[in-house]
Amino acid sequence: MSEIELHPDRLFPTEPALRSIARRLYDQVADLPIISPHGHVEPSLLADDEPFGDPANLLVVPDHYVTRLLHAHGVSLDRLGVPPGKPRVEVDPREIWRTFCAHWWAFRGTPSRYWLESELVEVFGVHLRPSAETADALFDQLTERLAEPAFRPRALFERFNIEVLATTDDPASDLNHHQRLANDPAWKGRVVPTFRPDAYLDPNRDDWARSVARLGEASGLDTTTYAGYIAGLEQRRAYFKQHGATATDHGHYDAGSAPLETSEAERIFAAALQGAATPEESTAFRRHMLTEMARMACDDGLVMQLHPGVLRDHHTATFEAYGRDVGCDIPVVTEYTRALRPLLERYGTHPNFRMVLFTVDEDVFSREIAPLAGFYPSVFVGAPWWFIDTPDAIIRFRAAVTDTVGFHKTAGFVDDTRAYCSIPVRHDMARRLDCGYLAKLVAEHRLPEDEAAETARDLAYHLPASTFQVS
């Protein structure tokens, strides 16, 4: 049977002199702790510390990078147990795994294959290459590993050398799992919540009014008025900060940030609660609220992450059948310079404000995001994310932004993952690629090797820690 072979020089430049430099730089960062400031792992995973059930529900079902590509090759989401935790049809995990392994060829050249191979070998010590022929044997080997105490979530957290893990949380959450971890004397790790208010800011969403009602229940305030709604958001931000949050996260369709007069915001808010606001009014309100989030950030110091530019739930029938976040969100062209000018005119030089800009539209890294970060002290360039979290795109990113902002106005790598066991291999991928990029600068005599090593350490550890204020 074919086995996976992980080359020690994977992702390094192929030219021998560059590869030697990259190896030396990588030796400086390979064992640094992981700062994971933006991700989607459920905190209950670590609070409960229950053994993982089976390979399919660990490595396939929750990973929309995997399931969306299988769907693209004609595999129904029903056959994959999607959405995770809410089965529409009970599916045997072994059958899910067999389907995945039989389509292993579909992942050739993708970052998902790179991550999965690294997980199998480095996390689980399993070398069998997935295929229709090896599926059952691989399933059995992994199942045996998952039954061992060393492969429970907390043990892996320690083995992965994670220093800080940020989760993504609803503003109305009581953060019970975070509290359980904080109060558990046996737990030595650090898991912090992140305030994700998208559903509460956009009246165009069909769940907006229900979200506003939940905000009232969670805050204990009357959110049927605009003033109460604003106070409720401020109260919940404070609650999150009390429980360790250092950041907020915003994933709207665009980066629009035009503020409204208070009277106009009050009028649209009241109309939206009655279902009477027009789509244009609702969009204006959402853009106004993005600026309000920046105002609140100046007051409470929470780092503002913005990643617009995705048309959510592109296939209506899939959304209606399976819900959100199952892989049918598609990037769109995104504009930042004009869209963010109103917000940055007000708060861009405020000493307590910090904004990290992400994109899935690569063209804007050099044209807009890097120039914004190259002027505003508050703006940092977020790492390639989602569709461009790939080896080639990460190299293009460094080439696109370094001329304008150098390295130290970038925010470090974010794994943005629900797939827990992929965290260390994603961070290792970024470290290898950054060392390869820095090696080229050293070989071209554009950067001394000692400074390249210092920069590699900054990119891997110090920059994400300082940018997201978790150190």
Long-range contacts (C-beta under 8 A, 24 or more apart in sequence): 1-128, 1-129, 1-133, 1-134, 1-137, 2-128, 2-129, 2-131, 2-134, 3-127, 3-128, 3-129, 4-117, 4-120, 4-121, 4-127, 4-128, 4-129, 5-127, 6-117, 6-118, 6-121, 6-122, 10-114, 10-432, 11-391, 11-429, 11-432, 11-433, 11-436, 12-432, 12-435, 12-436, 12-439, 13-436, 13-439, 13-440, 17-443, 18-436, 18-439, 18-440, 18-443, 19-439, 21-438, 21-439, 21-442, 21-443, 21-449, 21-452, 22-432, 22-435, 22-436, 22-438, 22-439, 24-449, 24-453, 25-435, 25-438, 25-439, 25-442, 25-449, 25-452, 25-453, 25-456, 26-431, 26-432, 26-435, 26-456, 28-453, 28-456, 28-457, 29-431, 29-435, 29-456, 29-457, 29-459, 29-460, 29-461, 30-428, 30-431, 31-161, 32-161, 32-431, 32-457, 32-460, 32-461, 33-161, 33-162, 33-163, 33-461, 34-160, 34-161, 34-162, 34-163, 34-423, 34-424, 34-427, 35-163, 35-164, 35-412, 35-461, 35-464, 35-465, 35-468, 35-470, 36-162, 36-164, 36-165, 36-166, 36-414, 36-415, 36-423, 36-427, 37-164, 37-166, 37-246, 37-247, 37-411, 37-412, 37-414, 37-464, 37-467, 37-468, 37-470, 38-166, 38-168, 38-194, 38-247, 38-249, 38-305, 38-414, 38-415, 38-416, 38-468, 39-165, 39-166, 39-167, 39-168, 39-414, 39-415, 39-416, 39-417, 39-418, 39-423, 40-167, 40-168, 40-416, 40-417, 40-418, 41-165, 41-167, 41-417, 41-418, 41-420, 41-423, 42-167, 42-177, 42-418, 43-167, 43-169, 43-175, 43-177, 43-178, 43-181, 43-191, 43-193, 44-177, 45-153, 45-420, 46-153, 46-154, 46-157, 46-165, 46-177, 46-181, 46-187, 46-189, 46-191, 47-177, 47-178, 47-180, 47-181, 47-184, 48-153, 49-152, 49-153, 49-154, 50-152, 50-153, 51-146, 51-147, 51-151, 51-152, 52-146, 52-151, 52-152, 52-153, 53-93, 53-146, 54-93, 54-94, 54-97, 54-139, 54-142, 54-143, 54-146, 55-93, 55-97, 55-138, 55-139, 55-142, 55-143, 55-146, 56-81, 56-93, 56-94, 56-96, 56-97, 56-100, 56-139, 57-81, 57-84, 57-93, 57-96, 58-146, 58-420, 58-421, 59-100, 59-116, 59-119, 59-142, 59-419, 59-421, 60-96, 60-97, 60-100, 61-96, 62-418, 62-419, 63-112, 63-417, 63-418, 63-419, 63-422, 64-325, 64-326, 64-327, 64-418, 65-110, 65-111, 65-112, 65-327, 65-419, 66-100, 66-107, 66-112, 66-116, 67-326, 67-327, 68-326, 68-327, 68-328, 69-106, 69-107, 69-110, 69-112, 70-99, 70-100, 70-103, 70-106, 71-327, 72-106, 73-103, 73-106, 75-99, 75-103, 77-318, 77-321, 77-322, 77-326, 82-322, 82-326, 82-327, 83-322, 83-323, 83-325, 83-326, 84-418, 86-323, 88-321, 88-322, 94-136, 94-139, 97-135, 97-138, 97-139, 98-132, 98-135, 98-136, 98-139, 100-130, 100-135, 101-130, 101-131, 101-132, 101-134, 101-135, 101-138, 102-131, 102-132, 102-135, 104-129, 104-130, 104-131, 110-390, 111-389, 111-390, 111-391, 111-429, 114-391, 114-425, 114-429, 115-419, 115-422, 115-425, 115-426, 115-429, 116-422, 118-425, 118-428, 118-429, 119-421, 119-422, 119-425, 122-424, 122-425, 123-156, 123-421, 123-424, 123-425, 124-151, 124-421, 153-420, 154-187, 154-189, 156-420, 156-421, 157-189, 158-188, 158-189, 160-423, 160-424, 161-424, 162-189, 162-423, 162-424, 163-190, 163-465, 164-190, 164-191, 164-192, 164-465, 164-470, 165-189, 165-190, 165-191, 165-192, 165-423, 166-191, 166-192, 166-193, 166-194, 166-246, 166-247, 166-468, 166-470, 167-191, 167-192, 167-193, 167-194, 168-194, 168-196, 168-249, 169-193, 169-194, 169-195, 169-196, 169-240, 170-196, 170-199, 171-195, 171-196, 171-197, 171-200, 171-215, 171-218, 171-233, 171-236, 171-237, 171-240, 172-211, 172-214, 172-215, 172-217, 172-218, 172-236, 173-218, 174-218, 175-239, 175-240, 175-243, 178-243, 178-244, 179-243, 182-243, 182-244, 190-244, 190-470, 191-244, 192-243, 192-244, 192-245, 192-246, 192-470, 193-240, 193-243, 193-244, 193-245, 194-240, 194-245, 194-247, 194-248, 194-249, 194-305, 195-236, 195-237, 195-240, 195-245, 195-247, 195-248, 195-249, 195-302, 196-248, 196-249, 196-250, 196-251, 197-233, 197-248, 197-250, 197-293, 198-250, 198-251, 198-252, 200-233, 201-250, 201-252, 201-285, 201-286, 201-289, 201-290, 201-293, 202-252, 202-282, 202-285, 202-286, 202-289, 203-268, 203-269, 203-272, 203-277, 203-281, 203-282, 203-285, 203-286, 204-279, 204-282, 204-283, 204-286, 208-272, 209-272, 209-273, 209-275, 212-273, 224-273, 225-266, 226-262, 226-265, 226-266, 226-269, 226-270, 227-266, 229-269, 230-292, 233-292, 233-296, 234-296, 234-299, 234-300, 237-296, 237-300, 237-302, 238-300, 240-302, 241-300, 241-301, 241-302, 245-302, 246-302, 246-303, 246-468, 246-469, 246-470, 247-302, 247-303, 247-304, 247-305, 247-468, 247-469, 248-293, 248-297, 248-302, 248-303, 248-304, 248-305, 249-305, 249-307, 250-290, 250-293, 250-304, 250-305, 250-306, 250-307, 250-308, 251-307, 251-308, 251-310, 252-286, 252-290, 252-306, 252-308, 253-308, 253-309, 253-310, 253-311, 253-312, 253-332, 254-287, 254-308, 254-309, 254-334, 254-335, 254-339, 255-290, 255-306, 255-308, 255-309, 255-334, 255-335, 255-336, 255-339, 255-340, 256-283, 256-286, 256-287, 256-290, 256-339, 257-287, 257-290, 257-291, 257-294, 257-339, 257-340, 257-341, 257-342, 257-343, 258-284, 258-287, 258-288, 258-291, 258-342, 259-288, 259-291, 259-292, 259-342, 259-343, 259-346, 260-284, 260-285, 260-288, 290-343, 291-342, 291-343, 291-346, 291-347, 294-343, 294-346, 294-347, 294-353, 294-355, 295-346, 295-347, 297-347, 297-352, 297-353, 297-354, 297-355, 298-347, 298-350, 298-352, 298-353, 299-352, 301-352, 301-469, 303-354, 303-355, 303-356, 303-467, 303-468, 303-469, 304-353, 304-354, 304-355, 304-356, 305-355, 305-356, 305-358, 305-382, 306-355, 306-356, 306-357, 306-358, 307-357, 307-358, 307-359, 307-360, 307-382, 307-385, 307-386, 308-334, 308-359, 309-333, 309-334, 309-359, 309-360, 309-361, 310-360, 310-386, 331-360, 331-361, 331-386, 331-387, 332-361, 333-361, 334-359, 334-360, 334-361, 334-364, 335-364, 335-368, 336-364, 336-368, 336-369, 336-372, 337-368, 337-371, 337-372, 340-372, 344-372, 344-376, 344-378, 344-379, 347-378, 348-376, 348-377, 348-378, 348-379, 349-376, 349-377, 349-378, 350-378, 353-378, 354-378, 354-380, 354-467, 354-469, 355-379, 355-380, 356-380, 356-381, 356-382, 356-411, 356-467, 356-468, 357-381, 357-382, 358-382, 358-383, 358-385, 358-414, 359-385, 359-388, 360-385, 360-386, 360-387, 360-388, 362-388, 362-393, 362-396, 362-397, 362-400, 365-397, 365-400, 365-401, 366-400, 366-401, 366-403, 366-404, 369-401, 370-400, 370-401, 370-403, 370-404, 370-405, 371-404, 373-401, 373-404, 373-405, 373-409, 373-410, 374-404, 374-405, 374-409, 379-409, 380-409, 380-410, 380-411, 380-467, 381-405, 381-409, 381-410, 381-411, 382-410, 382-411, 382-414, 383-410, 383-411, 383-412, 383-413, 383-414, 383-430, 385-414, 385-416, 386-416, 389-416, 389-426, 391-429, 391-433, 394-429, 394-430, 394-433, 394-434, 395-433, 395-436, 395-437, 398-433, 398-434, 398-437, 399-437, 407-455, 407-458, 407-459, 407-463, 408-458, 408-463, 410-459, 410-463, 411-463, 411-464, 411-467, 411-468, 412-459, 412-460, 412-461, 412-463, 412-464, 412-465, 412-467, 413-459, 413-460, 413-464, 414-464, 427-460, 430-459, 430-460, 431-456, 431-459, 431-460, 434-459, 434-460
